[in-house]
């Protein structure tokens, strides 16, 4: 299965959030901001995974729900 630009965009946005989270952590900035960007990265990686498997991407921010959708594709 080819990785489309749409999927690549999800992963690129996730990488941006992960980079921001790591940068804030290194600079000892508010843990709230570090966690927020970490959560955003996880959400976008999961949505990228779903997009890669041609699943509908709902406008939700619940990691548990997104993870349950991903588990339906691959339980590992």
Backbone bond lengths (Angstrom), bond angles and torsions (degrees), N, CA, C in turn:
res aa  C-N    CA-C-N  psi(-1)  N-CA   C-N-CA  omega(-1)  CA-C   N-CA-C  phi
1 X - - - 1.445 - - 1.538 107.87 -
2 X 1.293 116.96 130.39 1.461 122.50 -179.07 1.528 110.67 -79.34
3 X 1.315 115.33 146.40 1.459 119.85 175.65 1.524 107.70 -89.72
4 X 1.316 115.30 112.97 1.464 121.54 -176.34 1.531 110.44 -77.68
5 X 1.321 115.58 167.80 1.462 120.96 176.84 1.531 109.76 -61.66
6 X 1.306 117.25 -37.40 1.464 121.76 178.78 1.538 110.44 -58.30
7 X 1.317 116.49 -45.88 1.464 121.69 178.68 1.530 109.88 -67.20
8 X 1.316 116.61 -44.86 1.462 120.88 178.27 1.530 110.91 -57.27
9 X 1.330 117.01 -39.11 1.465 121.21 178.93 1.531 111.61 -63.13
10 X 1.332 116.88 -41.18 1.470 119.74 177.01 1.524 109.96 -61.06
11 X 1.330 116.71 -46.07 1.465 120.16 -178.68 1.525 111.42 -67.64
12 X 1.316 118.00 -36.06 1.472 121.14 178.11 1.528 110.40 -64.92
13 X 1.321 117.11 -41.65 1.468 120.27 177.62 1.528 110.79 -65.38
14 X 1.335 115.83 -37.79 1.472 119.96 177.12 1.524 110.11 -63.97
15 X 1.326 117.12 -42.95 1.464 121.16 178.28 1.523 111.22 -61.38
16 X 1.328 117.03 -39.75 1.471 120.83 177.46 1.532 110.59 -60.21
17 X 1.333 116.40 -45.59 1.462 119.91 179.75 1.521 111.43 -66.20
18 X 1.319 116.70 -39.44 1.460 120.29 178.95 1.533 110.22 -64.79
19 X 1.323 116.93 -42.64 1.461 121.46 177.04 1.530 110.43 -60.34
20 X 1.332 116.38 -44.64 1.466 120.93 179.49 1.522 110.58 -61.90
21 X 1.324 116.03 -43.73 1.463 120.41 179.54 1.524 111.08 -60.89
22 X 1.327 116.47 -45.95 1.469 120.57 179.70 1.529 111.42 -64.63
23 X 1.324 116.79 -40.71 1.461 121.23 179.60 1.523 110.82 -62.84
24 X 1.332 116.18 -45.33 1.462 120.45 178.64 1.527 110.93 -63.82
25 X 1.315 116.33 -38.51 1.466 120.65 178.86 1.528 110.17 -64.09
26 X 1.327 116.39 -44.87 1.470 120.78 178.81 1.522 111.94 -62.38
27 X 1.331 116.14 -32.82 1.467 120.77 -178.62 1.530 112.26 -88.06
28 X 1.324 115.22 3.88 1.471 121.86 179.47 1.531 112.24 55.45
29 X 1.320 115.08 41.25 1.465 122.28 176.77 1.527 107.82 -83.16
30 X 1.294 116.64 169.18 1.462 124.11 -178.59 1.538 112.88 -40.58
31 X 1.330 114.96 128.01 1.465 119.73 176.81 1.516 111.96 -60.22
32 X 1.326 117.66 -29.59 1.462 120.67 178.46 1.527 110.86 -59.21
33 X 1.327 116.33 -43.34 1.461 120.50 -179.68 1.528 111.27 -69.98
34 X 1.321 116.76 -38.78 1.466 121.01 177.40 1.529 109.68 -59.94
35 X 1.331 115.71 -47.95 1.470 120.83 -179.30 1.523 111.62 -66.49
36 X 1.327 117.36 -39.76 1.459 120.49 179.48 1.520 110.46 -58.42
37 X 1.324 117.50 -49.50 1.469 120.08 -178.06 1.530 111.27 -70.40
38 X 1.321 117.35 -30.68 1.467 120.21 174.36 1.522 111.39 -64.22
39 X 1.343 115.93 -42.83 1.462 120.81 178.13 1.524 110.09 -64.50
40 X 1.320 116.26 -41.60 1.462 120.45 179.39 1.524 110.57 -61.93
41 X 1.325 116.59 -41.20 1.469 120.56 178.91 1.528 110.27 -62.14
42 X 1.327 116.60 -47.17 1.465 120.24 -179.94 1.527 110.96 -59.56
43 X 1.315 115.79 -44.87 1.473 120.71 179.61 1.531 110.88 -58.74
44 X 1.314 116.88 -45.14 1.466 120.82 -176.78 1.524 111.99 -71.43
45 X 1.340 117.33 -35.25 1.470 119.32 174.72 1.527 110.32 -63.13
46 X 1.323 116.84 -43.84 1.468 120.23 179.39 1.527 110.95 -64.35
47 X 1.319 117.28 -41.49 1.469 120.43 178.14 1.523 110.53 -66.40
48 X 1.325 117.56 -35.24 1.462 120.67 175.25 1.516 111.72 -64.25
49 X 1.335 116.11 -40.98 1.463 121.09 176.80 1.532 110.38 -60.88
50 X 1.326 116.04 -45.82 1.466 120.25 178.74 1.527 111.06 -63.35
51 X 1.327 116.58 -41.98 1.462 120.43 178.89 1.532 110.51 -63.33
52 X 1.320 116.25 -38.84 1.468 120.53 178.58 1.530 110.84 -60.42
53 X 1.313 116.16 -32.01 1.469 121.23 179.68 1.526 111.65 -96.40
54 X 1.342 114.60 17.99 1.464 122.69 174.19 1.523 113.35 57.50
55 X 1.329 115.30 38.32 1.469 121.26 176.36 1.522 109.35 -98.54
56 X 1.296 115.58 150.86 1.466 121.91 178.12 1.531 109.38 -64.67
57 X 1.324 116.27 133.90 1.462 121.35 178.73 1.527 108.30 -98.71
58 X 1.332 115.10 108.87 1.464 120.01 178.22 1.518 110.12 -79.07
59 X 1.321 115.50 151.85 1.467 121.25 176.26 1.517 108.65 -83.16
60 X 1.325 115.21 75.84 1.458 121.10 177.02 1.520 108.18 -131.54
61 X 1.320 115.09 162.21 1.456 120.64 -179.41 1.527 111.25 -124.26
62 X 1.312 116.50 13.58 1.456 122.13 -176.81 1.529 109.56 -88.26
63 X 1.323 115.75 107.77 1.463 121.76 -177.65 1.534 111.17 -59.37
64 X 1.325 117.05 -40.71 1.469 119.88 -178.95 1.526 111.90 -61.21
65 X 1.309 116.87 -42.52 1.467 120.44 179.55 1.526 109.89 -67.15
66 X 1.332 116.58 -45.69 1.473 119.66 178.77 1.520 110.35 -60.32
67 X 1.323 116.96 -42.09 1.458 120.95 178.95 1.525 111.32 -62.96
68 X 1.324 117.34 -37.83 1.473 119.75 178.72 1.530 110.57 -64.66
69 X 1.349 117.12 -36.83 1.467 120.07 176.10 1.528 110.53 -65.10
70 X 1.319 115.53 -40.29 1.471 119.94 -179.93 1.535 110.55 -66.34
71 X 1.337 116.46 -38.56 1.465 120.78 179.38 1.522 111.78 -63.82
72 X 1.329 117.29 -27.83 1.459 119.98 176.92 1.546 110.44 -65.63
73 X 1.327 116.57 -26.11 1.455 121.75 178.99 1.520 110.53 -88.42
74 X 1.344 115.73 -43.73 1.465 121.05 -178.05 1.523 107.51 -150.61
75 X 1.295 116.53 110.25 1.472 121.09 -174.62 1.524 113.10 -72.77
76 X 1.330 116.88 -11.39 1.474 118.59 -179.76 1.509 110.64 -80.25
